[in-house]
Amino acid sequence: MKEWIIIGGGIQGCTLATYLLEHGCTKVEDMQIIDPYREPLAQWKTYTKRIAMSNLRSPAVHHLAPNPYHITQFAKKNQWNNAFYGYYKKPNLEFFNHHSEDIIEQLQLHLAWKQGRVEDIERHNDQWIVSLESGDKIKAKNVAITAGFTEQLLVPEWAGELKQNYPHLVWHIFEKEEWDHAEIGGNVAVIGGGITGAHAAIKWSNLGKQVTLLIKNPLKIHEFDSDPGWLGPKNMTKYRKIDDYKQRRTLIKQARHKGSLPPNIYQKLMKYVQQGKVTIVEDTIQSAIIKQQQVQLQSESNSFQFNQVILATGFTSNIQEINWLQRIIKSEQLTCAHCGFPIVTRDLQWTKGLYVTGALAELEIGPTARNISGARTAAERIVKSVST
Ligand SMILES: Cc1cc2nc3c(=O)[nH]c(=O)nc-3n(C[C@H](O)[C@H](O)[C@H](O)COP(=O)(O)OP(=O)(O)OC[C@H]3O[C@@H](n4cnc5c(N)ncnc54)[C@H](O)[C@@H]3O)c2cc1C
């Protein structure tokens, strides 16, 4: 039997594994990280590469290691040039990944790695039995569910059927499959005005396409996903005093600058607009059809025609769609708020030995839960509770 099973080997799962090992809470042989990919952080790397992100949005102190200055020390030691960007020292993506890989290697996380997809969790007395799609079953004293909603793509209603029938013409940027974009015509629409949409518009323009960035609302500019006050007592003291989870959910929605982009990406995008490489159109698409291998988009008063439509519309967070979670909620009678999300203790236990981090811990951690900073806060709390 393992001491810990961590479900999901992305940013959240690897941060928790790092904290547990570095604080001596467990040994790598007593841990199992279950994730569908062959290697840690695979999904993070795919998504960030897809949009050709050069720097993280978050500052240098947000990374996998418990010591916040570990990454700056690592940069110095390895004499990395251009490891950080700007006033907030946002890590260069390649450097951030290199730093993460170094930690993963030092801690020998490959010894804990199990490629697979979890499809059930059951409790038998004091142990948890985690079942994988492959039929394998793994037992552990503690389970941490760190996999959130980063596989649930948000697809506008008008695009759903076309995406299924013409996947190369209407494509979500975080789709598992990628197309040879060189073979697709030069007139491309990117849907969505957040950081992903802006990055995608720049990337596809660099690929030689004429890009139209279709946005529903004016571009929103914010340095971070949520204001730094949410990282500490400034906003969190008040937040923690709220017992009403509906109110917490409302605050989270207000605090997260969903669909926003940081000033440097905005400035870069505007250069492309001035050079005539990207056109920004504010309109709401209502329907779409395929006509002669072209995608025809229709809004209330305009119609547009493109060779390809790229959806940069992010993720949805439908907890009801995660069947194995719904089963454990029912069988263990786990408490959930009106939004279906877990109500957990301060140390992020849903019930004895079952922990959550990331999006699933949002009602406890607050608006930063899904980010790297939230992964650190969650890992700190879990480590603190198991060390005492
Ligand atoms: C393009 C992009 C850029 C971002 N940039 C930043 C940034 O600069 N700073 C920041 O703080 N945040 C950033 N974020 C937000 C957030 O930090 C990332 O989305 C991060 O990857 C979230 O970590 P995660 O572990 O929840 O998800 P992931 O890293 O996607 O990992 C989740 C893993 O769980 C696996 N999984 C899912 N279901 C199961 C299952 N049933 N069984 C086993 N495994 C499962 C998935 O396959 C995946 O491998 C960014 C997000 C995106 C999309």
The ligand as a Tripos MOL2 file, in Angstrom:
@<TRIPOS>MOLECULE
LIG
   53    58     1     0     0
SMALL
NO_CHARGES

@<TRIPOS>ATOM
      1 C1         -1.6920   28.3650  -21.7970 C.3       1 LIG1
      2 C2         -1.7410   28.5320  -20.3120 C.ar      1 LIG1
      3 C3         -0.8190   29.3430  -19.6680 C.ar      1 LIG1
      4 C4         -0.8590   29.4930  -18.2850 C.ar      1 LIG1
      5 N1          0.0710   30.2850  -17.6800 N.ar      1 LIG1
      6 C5          0.0630   30.4080  -16.3380 C.ar      1 LIG1
      7 C6          1.0600   31.1950  -15.6720 C.ar      1 LIG1
      8 O1          1.9140   31.8030  -16.2930 O.2       1 LIG1
      9 N2          1.0290   31.2510  -14.3170 N.ar      1 LIG1
     10 C7          0.0830   30.6010  -13.5750 C.ar      1 LIG1
     11 O2          0.1120   30.6860  -12.3540 O.2       1 LIG1
     12 N3         -0.8820   29.8750  -14.1840 N.ar      1 LIG1
     13 C8         -0.9090   29.7500  -15.5310 C.ar      1 LIG1
     14 N4         -1.8790   28.9880  -16.1420 N.ar      1 LIG1
     15 C9         -2.9540   28.3970  -15.3130 C.3       1 LIG1
     16 C10        -2.5330   27.0930  -14.6010 C.3       1 LIG1
     17 O3         -1.3930   27.2940  -13.8050 O.3       1 LIG1
     18 C11        -2.2420   25.9720  -15.5780 C.3       1 LIG1
     19 O4         -3.4110   25.6880  -16.3090 O.3       1 LIG1
     20 C12        -1.7770   24.6870  -14.8790 C.3       1 LIG1
     21 O5         -1.3660   23.7690  -15.8520 O.3       1 LIG1
     22 C13        -2.8640   24.0850  -14.0050 C.3       1 LIG1
     23 O6         -2.3460   22.9610  -13.3600 O.3       1 LIG1
     24 P1         -3.1870   21.6220  -13.2360 P.3       1 LIG1
     25 O7         -2.3350   20.6270  -12.5550 O.co2     1 LIG1
     26 O8         -4.5310   21.9370  -12.6910 O.co2     1 LIG1
     27 O9         -3.4740   21.1930  -14.7530 O.3       1 LIG1
     28 P2         -2.5020   20.4510  -15.7760 P.3       1 LIG1
     29 O10        -1.1380   21.0170  -15.6980 O.co2     1 LIG1
     30 O11        -3.2250   20.4840  -17.0710 O.co2     1 LIG1
     31 O12        -2.4540   18.9660  -15.2170 O.3       1 LIG1
     32 C14        -3.5970   18.1920  -14.9510 C.3       1 LIG1
     33 C15        -3.2390   16.7550  -15.2820 C.3       1 LIG1
     34 O13        -4.2490   15.8970  -14.7480 O.3       1 LIG1
     35 C16        -4.5010   14.9070  -15.7130 C.3       1 LIG1
     36 N5         -5.7980   14.2550  -15.4800 N.ar      1 LIG1
     37 C17        -7.0420   14.6990  -15.7760 C.ar      1 LIG1
     38 N6         -7.9580   13.7670  -15.4580 N.ar      1 LIG1
     39 C18        -7.2800   12.7200  -14.9310 C.ar      1 LIG1
     40 C19        -7.6680   11.4380  -14.4290 C.ar      1 LIG1
     41 N7         -8.9370   11.0470  -14.3950 N.pl3     1 LIG1
     42 N8         -6.6970   10.5980  -13.9750 N.ar      1 LIG1
     43 C20        -5.3830   10.9790  -13.9810 C.ar      1 LIG1
     44 N9         -4.9720   12.1740  -14.4510 N.ar      1 LIG1
     45 C21        -5.9070   13.0290  -14.9270 C.ar      1 LIG1
     46 C22        -4.4380   15.6860  -17.0180 C.3       1 LIG1
     47 O14        -4.3340   14.8320  -18.1270 O.3       1 LIG1
     48 C23        -3.1950   16.5160  -16.7850 C.3       1 LIG1
     49 O15        -2.0290   15.8320  -17.1560 O.3       1 LIG1
     50 C24        -1.8640   28.8300  -17.5220 C.ar      1 LIG1
     51 C25        -2.7950   28.0340  -18.1830 C.ar      1 LIG1
     52 C26        -2.7370   27.8830  -19.5580 C.ar      1 LIG1
     53 C27        -3.7670   27.0170  -20.2260 C.3       1 LIG1
@<TRIPOS>BOND
     1     1     2 1
     2     2     3 ar
     3     2    52 ar
     4     3     4 ar
     5     4     5 ar
     6     4    50 ar
     7     5     6 ar
     8     6     7 ar
     9     6    13 1
    10     7     8 2
    11     7     9 ar
    12     9    10 ar
    13    10    11 2
    14    10    12 ar
    15    12    13 ar
    16    13    14 ar
    17    14    15 1
    18    14    50 ar
    19    15    16 1
    20    16    17 1
    21    16    18 1
    22    18    19 1
    23    18    20 1
    24    20    21 1
    25    20    22 1
    26    22    23 1
    27    23    24 1
    28    24    25 2
    29    24    26 1
    30    24    27 1
    31    27    28 1
    32    28    29 2
    33    28    30 1
    34    28    31 1
    35    31    32 1
    36    32    33 1
    37    33    34 1
    38    33    48 1
    39    34    35 1
    40    35    36 1
    41    35    46 1
    42    36    37 ar
    43    36    45 ar
    44    37    38 ar
    45    38    39 ar
    46    39    40 ar
    47    39    45 ar
    48    40    41 1
    49    40    42 ar
    50    42    43 ar
    51    43    44 ar
    52    44    45 ar
    53    46    47 1
    54    46    48 1
    55    48    49 1
    56    50    51 ar
    57    51    52 ar
    58    52    53 1
@<TRIPOS>SUBSTRUCTURE
     1 LIG1         1 GROUP 0 **** ****
